[in-house]
Amino acid sequence: MKTFKIFVVLTVLLFAFTTMAFSADVVKIGLFVPLTGFAAADGASAKHAALLAVERINKEGGINGKKLELVIYDDRVKSQEAVAIARKLVEQDKVIGVVSGSYSTPTRAAAPIYQRYGIPMIAAYATHPDITKAGNFIFRAGFLAAVEGRAGGYVATKLLGAKKIAVLTMDNDFGRALSAGFVKEAKKNGAEIVANLSFALGEKDFSPMLTKIKGLAPDVLYSTGYYSEGALVVKQAKDLGLNVRIVGQEGFDSPMFLKIAGDAANGVIITTDLNRDDKRDLVKWFIKEYTDRYKMDPDMVGASTFDAVYILASAIKKAGENPKKIRDAIAQTKDFNGLTGVIKGFNKLGEVVKDVQVQEVKNGKFTYFNVISDPEIITPPEK
């Protein structure tokens, strides 16, 4: 009996030692994404791209000889879920860094939690300005809404020569912030805003607003919204005979936008993060690998999430596993060769500085239209 008890104790100790040794060979980071609800397509894109990034990093040798492990949770685009996930990732899963692959509302709610714990978080594509204002542990790999809106205004006025512009805005944080940046830039460049209309998330009938816009005869229609609303806007505009150039933004950058809009998407121009015609090996690899594996084209959500994971992993490689040192390494990032372009660095608020990609839909595909690298457009504010 005594021998048996000794055997049991030794077995338990061996299991504990093995578990500790195994854990010591893993570096854990967190990811929260919307896998259920209206944003599930974007959540899946972010998850798929993050997994590709982790797989590639591990094939390249991992993090200083350790495997990178991704702990994933579904936030359902809900603030309370994102807050609960933040506590779970830090207290239970013991992650040393986090990527938000979600929208502004949950990311905005979770950011102060990570700041309080001293765990660096990188928002992949959420645009609201308050996210990085949570503190110095919070960064953004995608565009601040004001920057992307400003880029849209530049496209409409400088590249398309618009003098009269109508704006159709989704009435949430995402839409309002984008349109505010757009209107400010367009007016600065001498354009007249002939209409500035808004709609609720989930709206399906845009005919009354588009009919009003048609009567005002604008040169360009600027529209904010996610892929579902965006697709309906361009379809209904075409049905009404509103033959005007439509400028959208990253919310339109989805295979679902192209699928729902069909032929009406052709000619639409968007500001976004991903240039599908980029000749760099990393971009060509990502597009092929993503398409082959998931049987759909990648989008900016995936590309931005991929970059966020890589930036975080690169910082851990340089700094080790101390979250404070990881934060410092992210802040010191310079000329990072990202999937969404060369990331010049982050400003004092943790906002990314990089070129804005401009894509046009041709034959049902997003293609290169232009790139905006003007520092006055792409440099985010520091307040």
C-alpha positions as CSV (number, residue, x, y, z in Angstrom):
1,M,0.0,0.0,0.0
2,K,2.8,2.3,0.9
3,T,4.6,1.6,-2.4
4,F,1.3,2.3,-4.3
5,K,1.0,5.7,-2.5
6,I,4.6,6.6,-3.4
7,F,3.8,5.6,-7.0
8,V,0.8,7.8,-7.1
9,V,2.6,10.8,-5.6
10,L,5.5,10.4,-8.1
11,T,3.0,10.1,-11.0
12,V,1.3,13.3,-9.9
13,L,4.6,15.1,-9.6
14,L,5.7,13.9,-13.0
15,F,2.5,15.1,-14.6
16,A,2.8,18.5,-12.9
17,F,6.5,18.8,-14.0
18,T,5.6,17.7,-17.6
19,T,2.7,20.2,-17.7
20,M,5.0,23.0,-16.4
21,A,7.7,22.1,-18.9
22,F,5.1,22.0,-21.7
23,S,3.7,25.4,-20.6
24,A,7.2,26.8,-20.5
25,D,7.6,26.0,-24.2
26,V,4.6,28.1,-25.1
27,V,4.0,31.8,-25.4
28,K,0.3,32.6,-25.2
29,I,-1.4,35.7,-26.7
30,G,-5.2,36.4,-26.9
31,L,-7.6,37.2,-29.7
32,F,-11.2,38.3,-29.3
33,V,-13.4,38.3,-32.4
34,P,-17.1,38.4,-33.3
35,L,-17.9,34.8,-34.4
36,T,-21.6,35.1,-33.9
37,G,-24.1,37.8,-34.7
38,F,-24.2,40.3,-37.6
39,A,-20.4,40.6,-37.7
40,A,-19.6,36.9,-37.9
41,A,-18.1,37.1,-41.5
42,D,-15.6,39.7,-40.3
43,G,-14.9,37.7,-37.2
44,A,-14.2,34.6,-39.2
45,S,-11.9,36.6,-41.5
46,A,-9.9,37.9,-38.5
47,K,-9.7,34.5,-36.9
48,H,-8.5,32.8,-40.1
49,A,-5.9,35.4,-40.7
50,A,-4.6,35.3,-37.1
51,L,-4.3,31.5,-37.3
52,L,-2.3,31.8,-40.5
53,A,0.0,34.3,-38.9
54,V,0.6,32.1,-35.9
55,E,1.2,29.1,-38.1
56,R,3.7,31.0,-40.2
57,I,5.5,32.4,-37.1
58,N,5.8,28.9,-35.6
59,K,7.2,27.6,-38.9
60,E,9.8,30.4,-38.8
61,G,10.9,29.2,-35.4
62,G,8.3,30.6,-33.1
63,I,9.1,33.1,-30.3
64,N,12.7,32.6,-29.3
65,G,12.4,28.8,-29.7
66,K,8.9,28.6,-28.1
67,K,5.6,27.9,-29.9
68,L,3.2,30.8,-30.2
69,E,-0.3,29.8,-29.0
70,L,-3.4,31.8,-29.8
71,V,-6.3,31.8,-27.2
72,I,-9.5,32.8,-29.1
73,Y,-12.8,34.0,-27.7
74,D,-16.1,35.1,-29.4
75,D,-17.2,38.6,-28.1
76,R,-20.4,38.5,-30.2
77,V,-19.9,42.3,-30.8
78,K,-21.0,42.9,-27.2
79,S,-19.1,45.2,-24.8
80,Q,-19.9,43.1,-21.7
81,E,-18.6,40.0,-23.4
82,A,-15.3,41.8,-24.4
83,V,-14.8,42.9,-20.8
84,A,-15.4,39.4,-19.4
85,I,-13.0,38.0,-22.0
86,A,-10.4,40.5,-21.1
87,R,-10.4,39.4,-17.5
88,K,-10.4,35.7,-18.5
89,L,-7.5,36.1,-20.9
90,V,-5.4,37.8,-18.3
91,E,-6.4,36.1,-15.1
92,Q,-7.1,32.6,-16.3
93,D,-5.2,32.2,-19.6
94,K,-2.2,34.2,-18.5
95,V,-1.6,35.8,-21.9
96,I,1.1,38.4,-22.3
97,G,-0.5,40.3,-25.2
98,V,-3.8,40.6,-26.9
99,V,-5.1,41.4,-30.4
100,S,-8.6,42.8,-31.0
101,G,-10.0,41.3,-34.1
102,S,-13.3,43.0,-33.4
103,Y,-15.4,46.2,-33.9
104,S,-15.0,49.5,-32.1
105,T,-17.7,49.0,-29.5
106,P,-16.3,45.9,-27.8
107,T,-12.7,47.0,-28.4
108,R,-13.4,50.3,-26.8
109,A,-14.9,48.6,-23.7
110,A,-12.1,46.1,-23.3
111,A,-9.1,48.5,-23.8
112,P,-9.2,50.0,-20.3
113,I,-9.2,46.5,-18.8
114,Y,-6.0,45.6,-20.6
115,Q,-4.5,49.0,-19.7
116,R,-5.4,48.4,-16.0
117,Y,-3.7,45.0,-16.1
118,G,-0.7,46.3,-18.0
119,I,-1.1,43.9,-20.9
120,P,-0.4,45.3,-24.4
121,M,-3.4,45.2,-26.8
122,I,-3.3,45.9,-30.5
123,A,-6.6,46.8,-32.2
124,A,-6.5,45.3,-35.7
125,Y,-9.1,47.4,-37.5
126,A,-11.5,49.0,-34.9
127,T,-11.5,52.7,-35.8
128,H,-12.9,54.7,-32.8
129,P,-10.5,57.3,-31.4
130,D,-11.2,56.5,-27.8
131,I,-9.7,53.1,-28.1
132,T,-6.0,54.2,-27.9
133,K,-6.9,56.9,-25.4
134,A,-7.4,54.2,-22.8
135,G,-3.7,54.4,-22.2
136,N,-0.1,53.7,-23.3
137,F,-0.6,49.9,-23.5
138,I,-3.1,50.2,-26.3
139,F,-2.2,50.4,-30.0
140,R,-4.0,50.4,-33.3
141,A,-2.7,48.6,-36.5
142,G,-5.5,49.8,-38.7
143,F,-6.5,53.3,-39.5
144,L,-8.0,55.8,-37.0
145,A,-11.4,56.8,-38.4
146,A,-10.4,60.4,-38.8
147,V,-7.4,59.4,-41.0
148,E,-9.4,57.1,-43.2
149,G,-12.2,59.6,-43.5
150,R,-9.7,62.3,-44.4
151,A,-8.3,59.9,-47.1
152,G,-11.8,59.4,-48.5
153,G,-12.2,63.2,-48.8
154,Y,-8.9,63.4,-50.6
155,V,-10.0,60.7,-53.0
156,A,-13.3,62.4,-53.7
157,T,-11.9,65.9,-54.3
158,K,-8.3,65.4,-55.5
159,L,-8.5,62.2,-57.4
160,L,-12.1,62.3,-58.7
161,G,-12.4,66.1,-58.8
162,A,-15.8,66.3,-57.0
163,K,-17.3,69.7,-56.3
164,K,-20.7,68.6,-55.0
165,I,-20.8,65.6,-52.6
166,A,-23.6,63.8,-50.8
167,V,-22.8,61.8,-47.6
168,L,-24.8,58.8,-46.4
169,T,-23.6,57.8,-43.0
170,M,-24.2,54.8,-40.7
171,D,-25.3,56.3,-37.4
172,N,-22.8,54.6,-35.0
173,D,-19.3,55.3,-33.8
174,F,-17.8,53.8,-36.9
175,G,-19.9,55.7,-39.4
176,R,-20.0,59.1,-37.6
177,A,-16.2,59.2,-37.1
178,L,-15.4,58.3,-40.7
179,S,-17.9,60.8,-42.2
180,A,-16.6,63.6,-39.9
181,G,-13.1,63.1,-41.2
182,F,-14.4,63.0,-44.8
183,V,-16.5,66.1,-44.6
184,K,-13.7,68.1,-43.0
185,E,-11.2,67.2,-45.7
186,A,-13.7,67.6,-48.6
187,K,-14.7,71.1,-47.4
188,K,-11.1,72.1,-46.9
189,N,-10.5,71.2,-50.6
190,G,-13.4,73.4,-51.7
191,A,-16.2,70.8,-52.1
192,E,-19.8,71.5,-51.2
193,I,-21.6,68.9,-49.0
194,V,-25.1,69.0,-50.5
195,A,-26.5,66.3,-48.2
196,N,-25.4,64.6,-45.0
197,L,-27.9,61.9,-44.2
198,S,-27.7,59.0,-41.6
199,F,-29.2,55.6,-41.2
200,A,-29.4,53.0,-38.4
201,L,-27.4,49.7,-38.3
202,G,-29.4,47.1,-40.1
203,E,-31.2,49.5,-42.4
204,K,-32.4,47.8,-45.6
205,D,-34.4,50.4,-47.5
206,F,-32.2,53.3,-48.7
207,S,-34.5,54.4,-51.5
208,P,-36.0,57.5,-49.8
209,M,-32.5,58.9,-49.0
210,L,-31.0,57.9,-52.3
211,T,-34.0,59.5,-54.2
212,K,-33.3,62.8,-52.3
213,I,-29.6,62.6,-53.1
214,K,-30.4,61.9,-56.8
215,G,-32.4,65.1,-56.9
216,L,-29.4,67.1,-55.6
217,A,-27.2,65.9,-58.5
218,P,-23.9,65.3,-56.6
219,D,-20.6,64.4,-58.3
220,V,-19.8,61.8,-55.7
221,L,-21.7,59.9,-53.0
222,Y,-19.6,59.0,-49.9
223,S,-21.1,56.1,-48.0
224,T,-20.1,54.6,-44.6
225,G,-21.3,51.3,-43.2
226,Y,-20.5,47.6,-43.1
227,Y,-20.6,45.3,-46.0
228,S,-24.3,44.4,-45.8
229,E,-25.5,48.1,-45.7
230,G,-22.9,49.1,-48.2
231,A,-24.0,46.5,-50.7
232,L,-27.6,47.5,-50.4
233,V,-26.7,51.2,-50.9
234,V,-24.9,50.6,-54.2
235,K,-27.6,48.1,-55.5
236,Q,-30.4,50.5,-54.7
237,A,-28.5,53.5,-56.1
238,K,-28.1,51.6,-59.4
239,D,-31.8,50.6,-59.4
240,L,-32.8,54.2,-59.0
241,G,-30.5,55.4,-61.8
242,L,-28.3,57.3,-59.5
243,N,-25.3,57.4,-61.9
244,V,-22.7,58.8,-59.6
245,R,-19.3,57.7,-58.4
246,I,-19.6,56.0,-55.0
247,V,-16.7,56.2,-52.6
248,G,-16.8,53.8,-49.6
249,Q,-14.4,52.7,-46.9
250,E,-13.0,49.6,-45.2
251,G,-16.5,48.5,-44.1
252,F,-17.1,47.6,-47.8
253,D,-13.9,45.6,-48.0
254,S,-15.4,42.1,-47.8
255,P,-16.1,39.3,-50.2
256,M,-19.7,39.5,-48.8
257,F,-20.0,43.1,-50.1
258,L,-19.1,41.9,-53.6
259,K,-21.4,38.9,-53.4
260,I,-24.5,40.9,-52.2
261,A,-23.9,43.9,-54.4
262,G,-23.2,41.9,-57.6
263,D,-22.6,44.0,-60.7
264,A,-23.6,47.2,-58.9
265,A,-20.3,47.0,-57.0
266,N,-18.3,47.7,-60.2
267,G,-16.9,51.2,-60.2
268,V,-17.1,51.6,-56.4
269,I,-13.9,53.0,-54.9
270,I,-12.9,52.4,-51.3
271,T,-10.2,53.4,-48.8
272,T,-8.8,50.4,-47.1
273,D,-5.7,48.6,-45.8
274,L,-5.1,45.8,-48.3
275,N,-3.7,46.3,-51.9
276,R,-4.5,43.0,-53.7
277,D,-2.1,43.9,-56.5
278,D,0.9,44.4,-54.2
279,K,3.8,42.5,-55.7
280,R,5.6,41.7,-52.4
281,D,6.1,38.0,-51.7
282,L,4.3,38.2,-48.3
283,V,1.1,39.6,-49.9
284,K,1.1,37.1,-52.7
285,W,1.6,34.3,-50.3
286,F,-1.2,35.5,-48.0
287,I,-3.7,35.9,-50.7
288,K,-3.0,32.5,-52.2
289,E,-2.8,30.7,-48.9
290,Y,-6.0,32.3,-47.5
291,T,-7.9,31.6,-50.8
292,D,-6.7,28.0,-51.0
293,R,-7.4,27.2,-47.4
294,Y,-10.7,29.0,-46.8
295,K,-12.1,29.0,-50.3
296,M,-12.8,32.8,-50.3
297,D,-10.8,35.9,-51.0
298,P,-9.2,37.7,-48.1
299,D,-10.1,41.2,-47.0
300,M,-8.7,44.1,-45.0
301,V,-10.1,42.7,-41.7
302,G,-7.9,39.6,-42.1
303,A,-4.9,41.5,-43.4
304,S,-5.0,44.0,-40.5
305,T,-5.4,41.2,-38.0
306,F,-2.5,39.3,-39.5
307,D,-0.3,42.4,-39.1
308,A,-1.4,42.9,-35.5
309,V,-0.4,39.4,-34.6
310,Y,2.9,39.8,-36.3
311,I,3.7,43.1,-34.7
312,L,2.9,41.7,-31.3
313,A,5.0,38.6,-31.9
314,S,7.9,40.6,-33.2
315,A,7.8,42.8,-30.1
316,I,7.8,39.6,-27.8
317,K,10.8,38.3,-29.8
318,K,12.7,41.5,-29.1
319,A,11.6,42.2,-25.5
320,G,11.0,38.8,-24.0
321,E,7.8,37.9,-22.1
322,N,7.6,41.0,-19.8
323,P,4.4,42.9,-20.8
324,K,5.9,46.3,-20.0
325,K,8.9,45.6,-22.2
326,I,6.6,44.2,-24.9
327,R,4.7,47.5,-24.8
328,D,7.9,49.5,-25.2
329,A,9.0,47.3,-28.2
330,I,5.6,47.9,-29.9
331,A,6.0,51.6,-29.4
332,Q,9.4,51.5,-30.9
333,T,8.3,49.7,-34.1
334,K,9.8,51.3,-37.2
335,D,9.4,50.4,-40.9
336,F,7.8,47.1,-40.2
337,N,7.1,45.2,-43.5
338,G,3.5,44.4,-42.9
339,L,0.9,42.8,-45.1
340,T,-1.0,46.1,-45.3
341,G,2.1,48.0,-46.3
342,V,5.2,49.3,-44.6
343,I,4.2,50.3,-41.1
344,K,6.2,53.4,-40.4
345,G,5.6,53.3,-36.7
346,F,3.2,54.4,-34.0
347,N,2.6,57.9,-32.6
348,K,2.5,58.8,-29.0
349,L,-1.2,57.7,-28.8
350,G,-0.4,54.3,-30.2
351,E,-1.9,55.2,-33.6
352,V,-0.3,53.5,-36.7
353,V,1.3,55.6,-39.4
354,K,1.1,53.9,-42.9
355,D,-0.1,54.5,-46.4
356,V,-3.8,54.4,-47.2
357,Q,-4.7,51.9,-50.0
358,V,-7.3,52.9,-52.5
359,Q,-9.1,50.1,-54.3
360,E,-11.6,50.0,-57.2
361,V,-14.1,47.2,-57.9
362,K,-13.6,46.0,-61.5
363,N,-15.2,42.8,-62.8
364,G,-16.4,41.9,-59.3
365,K,-12.8,42.2,-57.8
366,F,-11.0,44.7,-55.7
367,T,-8.1,46.1,-57.7
368,Y,-5.5,48.8,-57.3
369,F,-6.7,52.4,-57.9
370,N,-4.2,54.5,-56.0
371,V,-2.2,54.8,-52.8
372,I,-2.2,57.8,-50.5
373,S,1.2,58.5,-48.8
374,D,0.8,62.3,-48.2
375,P,1.9,62.9,-44.6
376,E,-0.8,65.5,-44.1
377,I,-3.4,62.8,-44.8
378,I,-1.9,59.7,-43.2
379,T,-0.4,61.1,-40.0
380,P,-2.9,60.6,-37.1
381,P,-3.4,63.4,-34.5
382,E,-1.6,63.0,-31.2
383,K,-4.5,64.4,-29.1
